[in-house]
Amino acid sequence: MTYYLVGSIAVLFVCVAFWYFNRVHLVSTLMEKHHYFQNAQRKIFISYKSKNSMEACALAETLMLLGYRVWIDQYRIPLFEDTQFEDYLDKGMEQCRKAILMTNQLYSNSYWCRYEINKILKNYGRGNVCQIHIPNDTNIHDILPKEILPLYKEVPAIDWPNSATKTARYLSDKGFIKYVGTFPSPPVIPPAQNVSKLLIKEAGIFFNTSSWTKLDLSNQDAASNEFDRHGYMLKINKAKVMLHILVQDAGKTSRPKKVTEKDYDDRTVFLENREVAKRHIVMMRQIGFNFDLVGSHLVEILGFSHLAITYFMWNESLLTPPCYMRKYVLTFPGKTVPNDVDIIITARVIDPKQRDIHSLFQYSPLLNQFITSAHWS
């Protein structure tokens, strides 16, 4: 009798434990699925032409301030992966439930743009897609994309109001996103006085230069007229070094003969410039700097496309942690910069054949102040 009772209790205990384990596992699974669904519901895929990368990034950051998660290729696509763009786009679309198309008439000339938009409309349906039309800075009549491509039919569309906050407010009013409260506005810091040319109108970026300092490069040996590389590197190592290289668009000067104008789109430019970017990084590795690549994106400056590389950059002798530059566009001034100004930011790109380390690193110590003082207007 005793053995029977003990056995029954043991069986009952095992059954209860099995039921409890399955119940906990079921609840945990349901919660994970619910959490994933909730996150996916608040995650938005942003599609844009590289010409409009600045507007896309501004809108992405505004949506993130409102609590939304955003998939945008500038943050997600690695630089030196062999995987095709389509694979990354597919993975991004799987994680989202809605999409925003930031369009202009240039879409009509790009095979890959049309490919991406067709996939978006197929995956999400027109009810979960919104189009934001950004006019081109041309003198010709700006034709809306929906008048060129039938695939835009029945997709809600607005014109870009030149403000990410206004765009987010419109999306909320139309029920595309859900947000209750005051919409945040990014701070605008005006340029400091007594500094020349610190406004890039094309990029809409203002700089506060009150804390900027210029690296003293007076370490050239006057007697031998040779550059003291060791002394220069010692000065560089004392600064927090951060670098964002813009590589010249190889397609503007050496377009492959087999590539037609119609096929020459963002993806082609990206693949061509990737090898050029590698050469820059190899060159700087040779002088002792280390890199952790984060990603890359194409930007438009004064009508030219450039490949911008984003990465951590540090030297073993630095006491400060690695520096991370995500999206701000920086080009280096030429050798004719007068010495009586702190710095001049100009829309000039580094030549892919550049081997002048002195010129390349001249303004590196300024970049930490640059990233902390630059804000979108």
N, C-alpha and C positions, 0 to 999 in steps of 0.2 A: 504493500500500500504506500509505504514511504517513498519507494523508488518511483512508483507511478506518479505520485504527487510532485516530486522533484522534476521528473521528466516533463510533466505537463507544464510546470512553471517555466522550465527552460525553453520549451517550444513556444510558449506564449511570449516569453521575453524576446526570442529571436524574431517572432512575427511582428511584435511591436517595434523592435529596432529596425527591421526591414521596411515597415510602413513609414516610420519616421524618416529614415534615410531617403526613401523615394519621394516623400512629401517635401523635404527640404531641397532635394535636388530639383524637383519639379518647380517649386517656388523660385529657386535660384535661376533656373533656366528661363522661366517666364519673365523674371525681373531683368535678366540680361537682355532678352529680346525686346522688352518694353523700353529699357534704357537705350538700346541700339536704335529702336524705331524713333524714340523721342529725339535722340541726337541727329538721326538722319533727317527727321522732319525739320530740324533747325539748322541744317547744313545746306548751303547754297553753292551751286557750281557757277562760276563766272567765266564766260567766254568773251574774248576780246581780240581785236587786231592789235599787233604790237605798237602801232602808231598811237593807240589809246591806252597804253600800259599805265600811264600816270593816273588817268581818270579811273581805271579799273582798280588800281591799288588804293586810291583814295576811298572809293566806294567800299572795297573789301574791309578796310580798317574801320570805316564807319559802322558797317554791319557787325563787325566783331565787338565794337563798343556797345552795341545794342544786345549782345549776348548770342549772336548767331556765329556758327562756325562756317568758314568759307573755304572752298577748294578753288585755288587759282594756280595755274601752272608755274607762275614765277616762284612760288614758295615750294612747290611739290616735285618738279621735274629735275632730277640730278643732272649734272653737266656731263660727266664722262661715263655714262651708262650706255651699253649697246642696245638696250631695250628700245623699241620704237616708241614714238610719241603716242601712237594710237593705244598702246597698252596702258600707259599712264592715264590717258584721258578716260579709257574704259573703267579703270579702277576708281578714278575720281567720280565718275558718273554713278557708279554703283553705290557710293557712300552718301549720295545726295538725293533729295526728293524734288528740288526745284532748281531752276537755272535762270540766269540773267544773261542776255545777249547784248553786248555793247558793240554796236555796229556802225559802219559807215559804208559809202558806196564802194570802197576798196574791196569789200568782201566779194564783189562780183567777179574780180579778177584772180581770185585765189582758190585753187582746187581744194586745199586742205581746210580752208575756212568753211567752204560749203560742206565738206565732208563732216566736220565737227558739228555744224549746226543741224545737219540732217540727223545725226546720231542723237543729238540732244532732243529734238522734236519727237523722234521715235521712242526714246526712253521715257520721257516725262509727259508727253502729251502737251498740246498747246495751252491747256488751262494752267499748267504749272511752269510756264515760261513767260518771261517778260522781256521786251526789247527796249533798249535805251539807245536812241540814235544820236550819234555824235557827228555834227557837221564837219566837213573837211575845211581846212584853212586855204581854200582856193577861191579864185575869182569867178569860176564858172558856176552855173546853177547847180546847187546841191540836190541830187536826186535821192529820194528816200529808198533804202534797200528794198522795201516791200513792193516798190514799183518795178524793180529789176528782177527780183527772185520771187516766184510764186510761193516758195516754202514759207515766207513770212506771213502769208495770209491768215487772218484771224488771230495772230499773236498780238496781244496788247503792246502798244508802243508809245513812248514819250520821247521828246527831244531833251537832250542833256542840258540841264539848267545851269551848267558851269559851277555846280556845287554838289558834293557828295551828300551833304546833310539834307538839302532840298530833295534830292533823288530818293533818299531813304524815307523821308516824310511822305512823298508821293506813293511809294510802295506800300507804306503803312495805311494810307488813306484808301488805297484800292484793295486792301486785304491781302496783298501778296506776302507781307510779313506782318507779324503781330508784335506791337510794342506800345506800351502805355507809359507816358512820362515825357520829360523834356529831351529833345534830341540834342546830343552833345555837338559842340562845335570845336574843331581843332584850334589850338591857340596860334596866333600869328605874332611873331616877334619881329618888329621892324629892324632894318639894318642899323648898325651903330653909325655914329657920325665920324667924319674924317677918314672914311675908307671908301675907295673908289670901286665902282662896278661890282657890287655885291648882290645884284639882282639879276636872275636869269628869267626874263619874262616868258620865254618859251616853256620853261618848266614850272613857273609859278612858285619858286622857292625863295624865301627870305632868310637872311643870315644875321644872327647876333654875333658880332665880332668883338665884343667888349673884352672877352677873356682870351682872344687869340694871341699867340706869340709866334714869331718867325724864327726858324732855325738859323743859327749863325753858321754860315758855310765858309767863313774866312780861315780855312785851314789849308789853303794851297801854299806850297813852298815857293816863295817868290824867287828864290835864287835859282832853283832848278826848273821852275815853271811846270811842276808836276803836281798832280792831285794827290793829296794824302788820303788814300782810301782807308787806312787803319784809323786815323783820327776821325774821319767822317763817320765810319761805322760805329765808333764809340759814342758819338753824339746821337746817332740814330737809336742805339740800344738804350739810351737813357729816356727815350720818349715812348709813349704808348702808341704803337704803330698799327695803323689800320689802312687798308688800301682797297680801292675799287677801280679796277682797270677797265677802260673802254677800249676795245679792240676795233680797229678800223674795219668797216664793211668791205671784205675782199671782193664782193660782187660788184661794187661800184667801179673797180679798176681792172678786175681780172675775171669777168664773168665767163663761165665755161661756154664754149661754142655750141654745145649740144643742148644747152638749157635755153628754152624760149622765154620771152617776157611773161607769158601767161603762167608758166610753171614756176617762175622764179618768185616764190613766196617766202614767208617767214621761216618755214621749216628748212628750206634750201639754204637760206642765209645762215641759219643756226648751225647746220652741219658743216658748212664751209668754214665758218669762223672758229669752230671748235678746235681745229688743229692749230690755228694761229694762237688761240688762247693757251694751248698746251705749251707752246714755245716760250711764252712769257713766264709761265709758272716754272718751267724747267730752268730758265735763266736765273730766276730769283732764288730757286732752291740752291743753286750752285754757290751763292754767296752767304749761305747759312740760315736762311729763313725757312720756316715750316708752314704748311698750309693744310687746312681741313676744308675741302670744298663743300659749299652749302647748296649752290644752285646757280642759275643764270637766267637772264631774260633779255629780250631785245627792247631797245629804247629808241625813240625818235628825237633827234636834236637837229634843229635847223634844216629839216628835210632829208637828213641822212639817217639810215638805220645802223645801229651799233650793237655789239654783243657785250653786255655787262656781266661780269663774273663776280659772284658774291662768295666770300669765304672768311674763315678765321685766318689770321696771320700773326705769327709771333716768332720771337727769337729766344733761344734757351737762356740767354743772359737777362732777359726782361723779368722784373719783379712783379709786374702787373699781369693780370690774367689775360688770356687771348681776347682779342677784340672782334666783334661781329658787326659787319655792315650789311644791312639787308636790302635796301632798295634805293637809297639816294644816289643820284647820278653826279659823279665828279669827274672832271677832266683837268689835266694839268696845264698850267700856262707855259708859254714858250720861254726861250732864253732872254727875250727882250723885256721881261717884266721889270719895271723900275724898282729900285730898292727902297723908295720912300713910301711905299704902300705895304700894308700887311699881306694882302694876297689879292689876286684878281682871278675870279672864276670865269673861264671862258669856255665856249662850246668847241673845244679842239680835242681831237682824239690822239692817242699815242700811236705812232707809226708802228705797224707790225714788225718792221725791221729795226726798231729802236734797240740800241745796245748801250746807250749812255746812262749808266747807273746813277751818276751824279744828278742828271736831270730828272730821272725817274723818281728818286726818293727825296727830292728837294723839299717838298711840302708834306711829307708823310706825318711829321709830328702835329700838323694842324688838323688831322682827320678826326681825332677824338672830339675836339671842340666842334668840328663840322657836323658830326652826326648828332651831337647833343643840342646844337643850336639851330638846326634846320627844321622848318615845319612847312607843311603844305599850306598854301594860301587858300 
